């Protein structure tokens, strides 16, 4: 064989030389045949395509066509509905929260008002720091007498005094005038709820016959002349102020005075 023909043949079948040599070694023609067979199928070094890429053109076209975006109208409607529901829920929650806050605020305000007013309610114990003395008397007060008792309680509150001071004052006024504002002197120049006398420095006739003025004058004297009035008998406290010829007479009105003050403070007095 010519060398150029041999080179051409081996280029077409590059494996022939190795296989032919092998056939020569083993001594049979099978080596050459095998070499020719091997040489006719050169190794394919291209990567095996992925299964997903092996799609017929028509199928790929169909798939692309079917991959159009899904309409979002339903999704938008659902989202809008959910947003509206959330808004309504938030509004209802805010309204309920506002109502609860307002209710709590009103309750707190009422509680603060009650706690800031020590006279909003009162117990019997606060009105009876000392025992009664002697037999107790009663009478049925008129509307005017109730009004005068209310004035005494109001003045005691305004002065920041314990309500027992109002009990002492009401009992004293019961004994002195039956809770009637005396505008005409009945004993020398004694006038008003407590039969105070202008000649004794209690004030002018016009001042003494003003229940508010008269009560202030009595309570001021109670604080100065009987500073321990919450620890002594009621009649002793009243006598320290009034200097009466019948000192124990004030004691008989303590029970009714206590009841009237209690009713006034707790809103149970007749209107």
Backbone as CSV, one residue per row, in Angstrom:
resi,resn,N_x,N_y,N_z,CA_x,CA_y,CA_z,C_x,C_y,C_z
1,UNK,0.844,-1.190,0.000,0.000,0.000,0.000,0.867,1.223,0.000
2,UNK,0.345,2.240,-0.663,1.118,3.467,-0.702,0.962,4.194,0.617
3,UNK,1.994,4.897,0.942,1.956,5.593,2.232,0.881,6.646,2.293
4,UNK,0.630,7.344,1.149,-0.403,8.385,1.202,-1.775,7.797,1.320
5,UNK,-1.953,6.592,0.652,-3.268,5.929,0.776,-3.455,5.429,2.178
6,UNK,-2.379,4.942,2.749,-2.469,4.438,4.116,-2.816,5.538,5.103
7,UNK,-2.191,6.681,4.896,-2.479,7.798,5.799,-3.916,8.255,5.672
8,UNK,-4.430,8.251,4.430,-5.839,8.655,4.253,-6.770,7.671,4.916
9,UNK,-6.471,6.439,4.792,-7.343,5.405,5.373,-7.314,5.451,6.880
10,UNK,-6.159,5.685,7.429,-6.058,5.735,8.899,-6.695,6.983,9.468
11,UNK,-6.684,8.043,8.671,-7.390,9.243,9.160,-8.880,9.010,9.227
12,UNK,-9.409,8.215,8.250,-10.848,7.910,8.280,-11.171,6.969,9.386
13,UNK,-10.260,6.051,9.653,-10.474,5.072,10.719,-9.310,5.148,11.672
14,UNK,-9.280,6.090,12.536,-8.123,6.330,13.390,-7.789,5.198,14.311
15,UNK,-8.745,4.335,14.591,-8.463,3.241,15.518,-7.891,2.031,14.843
16,UNK,-7.728,2.036,13.493,-7.321,0.834,12.776,-5.931,0.387,13.145
17,UNK,-5.039,1.308,13.368,-3.653,0.921,13.619,-3.534,0.141,14.889
18,UNK,-4.217,0.566,15.947,-4.149,-0.141,17.215,-4.833,-1.482,17.093
19,UNK,-6.041,-1.464,16.488,-6.794,-2.719,16.366,-6.091,-3.695,15.444
20,UNK,-5.525,-3.151,14.294,-4.821,-4.045,13.361,-3.647,-4.668,14.051
21,UNK,-2.960,-3.874,14.819,-1.836,-4.427,15.564,-2.293,-5.487,16.506
22,UNK,-3.422,-5.248,17.126,-3.961,-6.244,18.045,-4.322,-7.505,17.287
23,UNK,-4.917,-7.352,16.060,-5.292,-8.524,15.274,-4.085,-9.290,14.814
24,UNK,-3.062,-8.543,14.476,-1.842,-9.213,14.058,-1.259,-10.008,15.188
25,UNK,-1.318,-9.421,16.401,-0.759,-10.108,17.557,-1.502,-11.387,17.831
26,UNK,-2.825,-11.318,17.802,-3.626,-12.493,18.126,-3.700,-13.462,16.946
27,UNK,-3.247,-12.959,15.756,-3.140,-13.851,14.609,-4.419,-14.080,13.875
28,UNK,-5.349,-13.209,13.822,-6.605,-13.432,13.086,-7.136,-12.177,12.482
29,UNK,-8.017,-12.304,11.584,-8.604,-11.160,10.900,-9.564,-10.367,11.753
30,UNK,-9.950,-11.026,12.838,-10.929,-10.316,13.691,-10.430,-9.021,14.219
31,UNK,-9.145,-8.913,14.345,-8.602,-7.654,14.874,-8.845,-6.517,13.951
32,UNK,-8.656,-6.754,12.649,-8.884,-5.678,11.689,-10.335,-5.319,11.611
33,UNK,-11.201,-6.331,11.593,-12.656,-6.057,11.549,-13.102,-5.241,12.753
34,UNK,-12.586,-5.647,13.915,-12.956,-4.907,15.121,-12.476,-3.494,15.058
35,UNK,-11.283,-3.310,14.513,-10.756,-1.957,14.420,-11.566,-1.111,13.508
36,UNK,-11.996,-1.692,12.392,-12.817,-0.944,11.446,-14.161,-0.565,12.070
37,UNK,-14.682,-1.555,12.829,-15.971,-1.277,13.471,-15.844,-0.156,14.476
38,UNK,-14.812,-0.204,15.260,-14.591,0.818,16.272,-14.310,2.151,15.650
39,UNK,-13.485,2.143,14.595,-13.100,3.394,13.973,-14.234,4.085,13.293
40,UNK,-15.232,3.313,12.828,-16.373,3.942,12.133,-17.315,4.662,13.053
41,UNK,-17.194,4.503,14.377,-18.060,5.166,15.372,-17.194,5.962,16.308
42,UNK,-16.846,7.143,15.904,-16.025,8.003,16.770,-16.826,8.476,17.958
43,UNK,-16.224,8.595,19.142,-16.949,9.001,20.377,-17.592,10.369,20.211
44,UNK,-18.818,10.435,20.639,-19.546,11.709,20.608,-19.358,12.379,21.947
45,UNK,-18.633,13.497,21.994,-18.327,14.173,23.255,-19.322,15.266,23.605
46,UNK,-20.402,15.390,22.817,-21.423,16.399,23.145,-22.224,15.938,24.331
47,UNK,-22.588,16.865,25.272,-23.370,16.454,26.470,-24.747,15.969,26.070
48,UNK,-25.229,14.968,26.790,-26.577,14.440,26.535,-27.601,15.498,26.887
49,UNK,-28.455,15.846,25.944,-29.446,16.909,26.243,-30.376,16.492,27.355
50,UNK,-30.805,17.503,28.193,-31.753,17.223,29.273,-33.089,16.830,28.703
51,UNK,-33.800,15.976,29.450,-35.097,15.481,28.987,-36.049,16.618,28.709
52,UNK,-36.052,17.688,29.561,-36.970,18.813,29.389,-36.726,19.552,28.095
53,UNK,-35.478,19.476,27.555,-35.175,20.204,26.325,-35.609,19.444,25.077
54,UNK,-35.855,18.155,25.279,-36.235,17.360,24.107,-37.725,17.481,23.914
55,UNK,-38.187,18.558,23.354,-39.606,18.832,23.130,-39.808,19.122,21.666
56,UNK,-40.756,18.456,21.029,-41.009,18.750,19.622,-41.361,20.204,19.455
57,UNK,-41.023,20.746,18.279,-41.255,22.158,18.018,-42.713,22.515,18.172
58,UNK,-43.564,21.642,17.631,-45.012,21.919,17.723,-45.466,21.965,19.161
59,UNK,-44.968,20.992,19.946,-45.357,20.950,21.364,-44.880,22.180,22.097
60,UNK,-43.649,22.611,21.776,-43.106,23.808,22.424,-43.935,25.021,22.097
61,UNK,-44.383,25.088,20.836,-45.218,26.221,20.432,-46.526,26.214,21.178
62,UNK,-47.129,25.015,21.320,-48.412,24.894,22.038,-48.254,25.293,23.486
63,UNK,-47.148,24.813,24.050,-46.901,25.128,25.473,-46.729,26.614,25.688
64,UNK,-46.017,27.270,24.764,-45.806,28.707,24.884,-47.100,29.467,24.775
65,UNK,-47.953,28.962,23.850,-49.244,29.625,23.680,-50.112,29.464,24.908
66,UNK,-50.049,28.253,25.519,-50.907,28.014,26.687,-50.370,28.666,27.941
67,UNK,-49.151,29.192,27.892,-48.542,29.799,29.078,-48.860,31.266,29.214
68,UNK,-49.948,31.717,28.591,-50.352,33.111,28.708,-50.710,33.434,30.153
69,UNK,-50.486,34.669,30.605,-50.799,35.033,32.009,-52.265,34.791,32.333
70,UNK,-52.510,34.212,33.529,-53.886,33.967,33.971,-54.522,35.291,34.362
71,UNK,-55.730,35.560,33.918,-56.405,36.825,34.287,-56.427,36.996,35.795
72,UNK,-56.179,38.233,36.332,-56.094,38.483,37.770,-57.310,39.220,38.303
73,UNK,-58.356,39.310,37.503,-59.550,40.047,37.936,-60.118,39.460,39.211
74,UNK,-60.231,38.112,39.229,-60.789,37.457,40.421,-59.906,37.710,41.622
75,UNK,-58.554,37.610,41.365,-57.625,37.842,42.459,-57.739,39.254,42.998
76,UNK,-57.893,40.224,42.084,-58.021,41.630,42.506,-59.286,41.833,43.311
77,UNK,-60.395,41.205,42.814,-61.662,41.341,43.546,-61.540,40.756,44.947
78,UNK,-60.902,39.568,44.998,-60.738,38.920,46.309,-59.899,39.788,47.236
79,UNK,-58.820,40.372,46.681,-57.953,41.227,47.487,-58.688,42.460,47.978
80,UNK,-59.487,43.053,47.065,-60.254,44.245,47.450,-61.261,43.907,48.528
81,UNK,-61.908,42.727,48.382,-62.892,42.307,49.383,-62.229,42.102,50.732
82,UNK,-61.036,41.465,50.702,-60.314,41.235,51.954,-59.912,42.553,52.593
83,UNK,-59.491,43.523,51.747,-59.093,44.832,52.274,-60.279,45.543,52.901
84,UNK,-61.441,45.461,52.215,-62.648,46.099,52.760,-63.039,45.463,54.079
85,UNK,-62.942,44.111,54.129,-63.289,43.405,55.365,-62.354,43.810,56.498
86,UNK,-61.041,43.886,56.148,-60.066,44.289,57.168,-60.334,45.701,57.654
87,UNK,-60.712,46.601,56.715,-61.001,47.996,57.077,-62.204,48.077,57.997
88,UNK,-63.259,47.295,57.635,-64.469,47.295,58.473,-64.159,46.750,59.856
89,UNK,-63.338,45.672,59.900,-62.970,45.083,61.183,-62.170,46.068,62.021
90,UNK,-61.223,46.763,61.340,-60.415,47.754,62.058,-61.277,48.889,62.579
91,UNK,-62.275,49.310,61.752,-63.169,50.393,62.164,-64.004,49.986,63.363
92,UNK,-64.540,48.740,63.303,-65.360,48.250,64.417,-64.520,48.133,65.676
93,UNK,-63.276,47.637,65.496,-62.385,47.494,66.647,-62.051,48.845,67.252
94,UNK,-61.790,49.839,66.356,-61.477,51.185,66.850,-62.657,51.791,67.579
95,UNK,-63.881,51.547,67.024,-65.087,52.085,67.669,-65.291,51.471,69.034
96,UNK,-65.115,50.122,69.103,-65.285,49.435,70.388,-64.235,49.911,71.377
97,UNK,-63.001,50.101,70.858,-61.917,50.562,71.729,-62.200,51.966,72.245
98,UNK,-62.737,52.817,71.348,-63.054,54.194,71.755,-64.139,54.208,72.818
99,UNK,-65.176,53.348,72.602,-66.266,53.280,73.587,-65.746,52.791,74.926
100,UNK,-64.902,51.734,74.867,-64.351,51.196,76.110,-63.490,52.235,76.806
101,UNK,-62.706,52.977,75.987,-61.846,54.017,76.555,-62.668,55.127,77.191
102,UNK,-63.761,55.515,76.479,-64.629,56.572,77.014,-65.283,56.123,78.313
103,UNK,-65.737,54.833,78.307,-66.377,54.303,79.510,-65.397,54.255,80.674
104,UNK,-64.163,53.774,80.353,-63.142,53.705,81.397,-62.787,55.094,81.908
105,UNK,-62.725,56.067,80.959,-62.400,57.444,81.335,-63.478,58.029,82.240
106,UNK,-64.772,57.764,81.866,-65.880,58.276,82.680,-65.858,57.647,84.061
107,UNK,-65.570,56.323,84.085,-65.519,55.629,85.364,-64.387,56.167,86.236
108,UNK,-63.213,56.370,85.579,-62.063,56.899,86.312,-62.340,58.301,86.826
109,UNK,-63.027,59.110,85.982,-63.355,60.477,86.378,-64.296,60.486,87.572
110,UNK,-65.324,59.595,87.523,-66.279,59.512,88.639,-65.576,59.053,89.903
111,UNK,-64.652,58.063,89.724,-63.916,57.560,90.882,-63.027,58.641,91.474
112,UNK,-62.341,59.400,90.567,-61.470,60.476,91.036,-62.269,61.555,91.743
113,UNK,-63.473,61.849,91.206,-64.323,62.867,91.821,-64.753,62.445,93.212
114,UNK,-65.121,61.150,93.331,-65.569,60.642,94.627,-64.420,60.660,95.637
115,UNK,-63.192,60.239,95.159,-62.072,60.185,96.077,-61.593,61.579,96.466
116,UNK,-61.819,62.586,95.592,-61.384,63.942,95.898,-62.362,64.654,96.822
117,UNK,-63.554,64.101,97.012,-64.549,64.690,97.900,-64.774,63.764,99.090
118,UNK,-64.131,64.051,100.224,-64.272,63.170,101.389,-65.677,63.180,101.973
119,UNK,-66.521,64.105,101.510,-67.893,64.177,102.030,-68.905,63.513,101.089
120,UNK,-68.403,62.820,100.032,-69.310,62.193,99.073,-70.185,61.150,99.757
121,UNK,-69.670,60.501,100.767,-70.439,59.545,101.569,-69.789,59.510,102.947
122,UNK,-70.552,59.095,103.909,-70.032,59.087,105.278,-70.660,57.927,106.037
123,UNK,-69.898,57.356,106.939,-70.406,56.245,107.750,-70.923,56.763,109.080
124,UNK,-71.722,55.908,109.720,-72.234,56.295,111.037,-71.094,56.477,112.024
125,UNK,-70.062,55.635,111.876,-68.936,55.727,112.802,-68.258,57.089,112.770
126,UNK,-68.165,57.691,111.574,-67.531,59.005,111.459,-68.364,60.085,112.126
127,UNK,-69.662,59.845,112.241,-70.563,60.844,112.831,-70.801,60.609,114.316
128,UNK,-70.268,59.507,114.828,-70.475,59.193,116.247,-69.146,58.837,116.928
129,UNK,-68.211,59.792,116.969,-66.920,59.485,117.595,-67.023,59.351,119.115
130,UNK,-68.084,59.878,119.682,-68.287,59.761,121.135,-69.700,59.240,121.404
131,UNK,-69.882,58.694,122.590,-71.180,58.110,122.947,-72.226,59.189,123.200
132,UNK,-73.480,58.776,123.054,-74.576,59.681,123.391,-74.598,59.869,124.918
133,UNK,-75.215,60.981,125.282,-75.303,61.281,126.711,-76.766,61.550,127.057
134,UNK,-77.322,60.773,127.962,-78.695,61.001,128.436,-79.760,60.588,127.428
135,UNK,-80.996,60.938,127.778,-82.159,60.606,126.948,-82.187,61.464,125.689
136,UNK,-82.556,60.833,124.574,-82.589,61.525,123.296,-84.008,61.987,122.941
137,UNK,-84.095,63.157,122.332,-85.379,63.721,121.912,-85.408,63.826,120.382
138,UNK,-86.628,63.928,119.813,-86.768,64.088,118.354,-87.929,65.025,118.044
139,UNK,-87.938,65.548,116.839,-89.070,66.295,116.314,-89.058,66.108,114.799
140,UNK,-90.129,66.498,114.132,-90.224,66.358,112.670,-89.869,67.686,112.015
141,UNK,-88.715,67.765,111.343,-88.281,69.035,110.739,-89.151,69.420,109.539
142,UNK,-89.354,70.719,109.365,-90.041,71.241,108.183,-89.017,71.394,107.049
143,UNK,-89.486,71.791,105.886,-88.593,72.010,104.746,-87.563,73.087,105.066
144,UNK,-88.010,74.173,105.755,-87.080,75.248,106.103,-86.023,74.760,107.095
145,UNK,-86.431,73.928,108.022,-85.478,73.405,109.001,-84.445,72.482,108.336
146,UNK,-84.901,71.687,107.368,-83.969,70.858,106.594,-82.992,71.729,105.810
147,UNK,-83.489,72.799,105.241,-82.617,73.711,104.483,-81.550,74.313,105.384
148,UNK,-81.933,74.688,106.606,-80.955,75.257,107.533,-79.911,74.203,107.944
149,UNK,-80.372,72.972,108.105,-79.428,71.895,108.421,-78.463,71.667,107.250
150,UNK,-78.967,71.750,106.024,-78.101,71.611,104.839,-77.049,72.725,104.793
151,UNK,-77.462,73.913,105.176,-76.511,75.029,105.190,-75.384,74.755,106.175
152,UNK,-75.721,74.235,107.342,-74.705,73.928,108.354,-73.724,72.877,107.829
153,UNK,-74.259,71.829,107.187,-73.393,70.769,106.640,-72.487,71.339,105.542
154,UNK,-73.054,72.176,104.680,-72.278,72.760,103.583,-71.129,73.613,104.094
155,UNK,-71.409,74.427,105.123,-70.358,75.291,105.672,-69.248,74.450,106.313
156,UNK,-69.624,73.382,107.009,-68.617,72.504,107.612,-67.715,71.894,106.534
157,UNK,-68.330,71.500,105.419,-67.553,70.946,104.307,-66.622,72.000,103.713
158,UNK,-67.153,73.190,103.512,-66.341,74.265,102.942,-65.151,74.609,103.827
159,UNK,-65.314,74.468,105.100,-64.224,74.754,106.035,-63.264,73.571,106.158
160,UNK,-63.612,72.441,105.515,-62.750,71.260,105.573,-62.747,70.592,106.931
161,UNK,-63.826,70.736,107.698,-63.897,70.150,109.031,-64.541,68.766,108.976
162,UNK,-64.255,67.924,109.960,-64.930,66.630,110.026,-66.441,66.842,110.135
163,UNK,-67.206,65.927,109.568,-68.662,66.093,109.590,-69.240,65.994,111.004
164,UNK,-68.462,65.484,111.929,-68.957,65.503,113.305,-69.120,66.936,113.786
165,UNK,-68.344,67.873,113.255,-68.526,69.284,113.598,-69.904,69.756,113.178
166,UNK,-70.375,69.250,112.034,-71.730,69.606,111.594,-72.770,69.015,112.532
167,UNK,-72.513,67.819,113.059,-73.441,67.206,114.020,-73.540,68.077,115.282
168,UNK,-72.397,68.519,115.768,-72.397,69.383,116.961,-73.167,70.665,116.681
169,UNK,-72.948,71.264,115.520,-73.622,72.520,115.179,-75.124,72.333,115.010
170,UNK,-75.528,71.247,114.333,-76.969,71.004,114.137,-77.650,70.756,115.487
171,UNK,-77.018,69.964,116.351,-77.608,69.698,117.667,-77.721,70.984,118.487
172,UNK,-76.709,71.839,118.385,-76.741,73.115,119.110,-77.867,74.006,118.592
173,UNK,-78.016,74.069,117.257,-79.088,74.879,116.661,-80.465,74.320,117.000
174,UNK,-80.573,73.016,117.141,-81.863,72.421,117.556,-82.244,72.905,118.959
175,UNK,-81.272,72.923,119.843,-81.563,73.360,121.205,-81.822,74.857,121.292
176,UNK,-81.055,75.647,120.518,-81.170,77.096,120.607,-82.387,77.650,119.868
177,UNK,-82.741,77.053,118.717,-83.806,77.664,117.901,-84.705,76.658,117.183
178,UNK,-84.527,75.350,117.443,-85.222,74.297,116.679,-84.922,74.437,115.177
179,UNK,-83.722,74.851,114.872,-83.259,75.009,113.480,-84.067,76.070,112.720
180,UNK,-84.537,77.072,113.451,-85.263,78.181,112.817,-84.390,79.440,112.921
181,UNK,-84.299,80.157,111.829,-83.493,81.377,111.816,-84.287,82.507,112.481
182,UNK,-83.960,82.781,113.733,-84.688,83.781,114.502,-84.263,85.189,114.082
183,UNK,-85.204,85.913,113.518,-84.915,87.293,113.083,-85.390,88.317,114.103
184,UNK,-86.109,87.840,115.120,-86.551,88.711,116.214,-85.957,88.184,117.510
185,UNK,-85.322,89.058,118.269,-84.667,88.630,119.494,-85.673,88.128,120.509
186,UNK,-85.388,86.988,121.104,-86.286,86.403,122.107,-85.657,86.440,123.501
187,UNK,-84.381,86.585,123.596,-83.674,86.636,124.868,-82.579,87.680,124.751
188,UNK,-82.877,88.848,125.309,-81.959,89.988,125.138,-81.818,90.268,123.656
189,UNK,-80.596,90.174,123.123,-80.423,90.464,121.700,-80.003,89.208,120.902
190,UNK,-80.360,88.058,121.439,-80.001,86.802,120.775,-80.775,86.631,119.471
191,UNK,-80.081,86.246,118.394,-80.687,86.110,117.073,-80.111,84.902,116.318
192,UNK,-80.820,84.542,115.276,-80.306,83.529,114.347,-80.448,82.105,114.833
193,UNK,-79.819,81.189,114.103,-79.902,79.755,114.400,-79.325,79.406,115.762
194,UNK,-78.289,80.129,116.200,-77.578,79.766,117.426,-77.826,80.756,118.573
195,UNK,-78.784,81.658,118.369,-79.059,82.711,119.357,-77.759,83.443,119.744
196,UNK,-77.047,83.851,118.742,-75.829,84.614,118.960,-76.186,86.091,119.207
197,UNK,-75.401,86.744,119.989,-75.720,88.112,120.390,-74.738,89.133,119.803
198,UNK,-75.275,90.144,119.150,-74.394,91.214,118.649,-73.602,91.862,119.780
199,UNK,-74.238,91.989,120.948,-73.568,92.643,122.076,-72.385,91.828,122.603
200,UNK,-72.314,90.550,122.236,-71.231,89.692,122.705,-70.155,89.477,121.626
201,UNK,-70.262,90.287,120.582,-69.229,90.236,119.549,-69.412,89.199,118.454
202,UNK,-70.607,88.668,118.323,-70.841,87.650,117.289,-71.073,88.259,115.910
203,UNK,-71.309,89.528,115.832,-71.556,90.172,114.557,-72.765,91.066,114.636
204,UNK,-73.098,91.712,113.520,-74.292,92.573,113.494,-75.529,91.697,113.414
205,UNK,-76.697,92.337,113.684,-77.961,91.598,113.592,-78.149,91.012,112.197
206,UNK,-77.789,91.782,111.167,-77.935,91.302,109.787,-77.017,90.095,109.523
207,UNK,-75.811,90.148,110.075,-74.879,89.030,109.863,-75.333,87.774,110.613
208,UNK,-75.742,87.963,111.840,-76.127,86.818,112.659,-77.363,86.109,112.095
209,UNK,-78.237,86.865,111.452,-79.444,86.254,110.879,-79.215,85.688,109.478
210,UNK,-77.990,85.691,109.039,-77.611,84.992,107.802,-77.093,83.606,108.221
211,UNK,-77.819,82.519,107.907,-77.437,81.183,108.371,-75.994,80.797,108.025
212,UNK,-75.525,81.219,106.858,-74.144,80.873,106.467,-73.139,81.589,107.367
213,UNK,-73.365,82.863,107.594,-72.470,83.626,108.458,-72.517,83.063,109.882
214,UNK,-73.719,82.827,110.384,-73.876,82.345,111.756,-73.176,80.999,111.945
215,UNK,-73.284,80.114,110.964,-72.645,78.802,111.072,-71.124,78.935,111.052
216,UNK,-70.612,79.794,110.166,-69.169,80.013,110.139,-68.660,80.534,111.479
217,UNK,-69.428,81.445,112.090,-69.024,82.006,113.375,-69.012,80.918,114.449
218,UNK,-70.030,80.050,114.448,-70.097,78.984,115.444,-68.937,78.000,115.270
219,UNK,-68.679,77.559,114.028,-67.642,76.555,113.788,-66.236,77.105,114.052
220,UNK,-66.043,78.404,113.780,-64.742,79.008,114.089,-64.506,78.992,115.600
221,UNK,-65.561,79.293,116.364,-65.441,79.262,117.826,-65.250,77.833,118.331
222,UNK,-65.884,76.856,117.662,-65.726,75.448,118.056,-64.269,75.019,117.910
223,UNK,-63.643,75.415,116.815,-62.247,75.035,116.591,-61.312,75.699,117.599
224,UNK,-61.625,76.937,117.962,-60.724,77.658,118.874,-60.997,77.360,120.344
225,UNK,-62.282,77.222,120.712,-62.645,77.047,122.124,-62.745,75.585,122.543
226,UNK,-62.951,74.687,121.575,-63.063,73.261,121.903,-62.290,72.439,120.867
227,UNK,-60.976,72.614,120.791,-60.189,71.912,119.773,-60.248,70.390,119.895
228,UNK,-60.610,69.908,121.077,-60.723,68.467,121.288,-62.172,67.990,121.188
229,UNK,-62.990,68.697,120.414,-64.427,68.403,120.387,-64.742,66.977,119.927
230,UNK,-63.836,66.317,119.188,-64.113,64.957,118.735,-63.827,63.912,119.815
231,UNK,-63.296,64.364,120.948,-62.975,63.422,122.014,-63.734,63.682,123.298
232,UNK,-64.690,64.614,123.255,-65.478,64.905,124.461,-66.954,64.790,124.111
233,UNK,-67.804,64.774,125.134,-69.242,64.697,124.872,-69.686,65.881,124.023
234,UNK,-70.715,65.632,123.218,-71.237,66.699,122.358,-71.663,67.909,123.191
235,UNK,-72.337,67.670,124.282,-72.819,68.796,125.066,-71.658,69.624,125.622
236,UNK,-70.531,68.970,125.926,-69.379,69.709,126.430,-68.786,70.610,125.336
237,UNK,-68.731,70.098,124.121,-68.204,70.899,123.006,-69.109,72.100,122.745
238,UNK,-70.429,71.859,122.739,-71.378,72.949,122.490,-71.308,73.995,123.596
239,UNK,-71.177,73.530,124.820,-71.137,74.459,125.949,-69.876,75.318,125.932
240,UNK,-68.757,74.768,125.454,-67.528,75.560,125.365,-67.712,76.759,124.448
241,UNK,-68.626,76.660,123.508,-68.882,77.761,122.568,-70.003,78.663,123.075
242,UNK,-71.111,78.068,123.554,-72.324,78.824,123.837,-72.392,79.434,125.244
243,UNK,-71.774,78.806,126.170,-71.823,79.286,127.558,-73.273,79.384,128.056
244,UNK,-73.980,78.292,127.883,-75.407,78.264,128.246,-75.591,78.008,129.750
245,UNK,-76.768,78.423,130.233,-77.120,78.144,131.632,-77.592,76.697,131.786
246,UNK,-77.819,75.976,130.683,-78.290,74.583,130.729,-77.379,73.728,129.808
247,UNK,-76.193,73.524,130.207,-75.196,72.915,129.318,-75.539,71.533,128.787
248,UNK,-76.121,70.668,129.628,-76.378,69.303,129.154,-77.594,69.207,128.239
249,UNK,-78.339,70.288,128.080,-79.539,70.246,127.236,-79.186,69.943,125.766
250,UNK,-77.968,70.266,125.340,-77.590,70.003,123.951,-77.506,68.501,123.642
251,UNK,-77.222,67.703,124.671,-76.992,66.273,124.467,-78.201,65.540,123.899
252,UNK,-79.425,66.007,124.237,-80.633,65.277,123.836,-80.868,65.237,122.322
253,UNK,-80.184,66.112,121.578,-80.410,66.198,120.133,-79.327,65.491,119.303
254,UNK,-78.410,64.851,119.975,-77.292,64.237,119.245,-77.750,63.167,118.259
255,UNK,-78.660,62.310,118.661,-79.118,61.231,117.783,-79.788,61.763,116.521
256,UNK,-80.722,62.709,116.698,-81.400,63.243,115.515,-80.457,64.065,114.646
257,UNK,-79.554,64.823,115.257,-78.588,65.597,114.485,-77.709,64.666,113.643
258,UNK,-77.299,63.546,114.228,-76.481,62.575,113.502,-77.235,62.021,112.298
259,UNK,-78.512,61.685,112.522,-79.333,61.127,111.439,-79.526,62.131,110.309
260,UNK,-79.778,63.375,110.663,-80.012,64.396,109.641,-78.745,64.648,108.806
261,UNK,-77.599,64.741,109.470,-76.345,64.960,108.734,-76.063,63.773,107.813
262,UNK,-76.280,62.577,108.324,-76.077,61.377,107.508,-76.956,61.395,106.271
263,UNK,-78.229,61.710,106.449,-79.174,61.751,105.308,-78.806,62.823,104.299
264,UNK,-78.352,63.958,104.790,-77.987,65.057,103.883,-76.774,64.676,103.036
265,UNK,-75.751,64.150,103.678,-74.520,63.809,102.964,-74.739,62.672,101.970
266,UNK,-75.565,61.711,102.333,-75.784,60.548,101.477,-76.978,60.703,100.523
267,UNK,-77.518,61.914,100.445,-78.599,62.160,99.510,-79.922,61.527,99.864
268,UNK,-80.137,61.273,101.132,-81.365,60.629,101.575,-82.325,61.590,102.277
269,UNK,-81.935,62.843,102.367,-82.797,63.821,103.026,-83.945,64.210,102.100
270,UNK,-85.109,64.530,102.666,-86.238,64.942,101.839,-85.924,66.247,101.100
271,UNK,-86.409,66.318,99.870,-86.127,67.529,99.065,-87.111,68.636,99.407
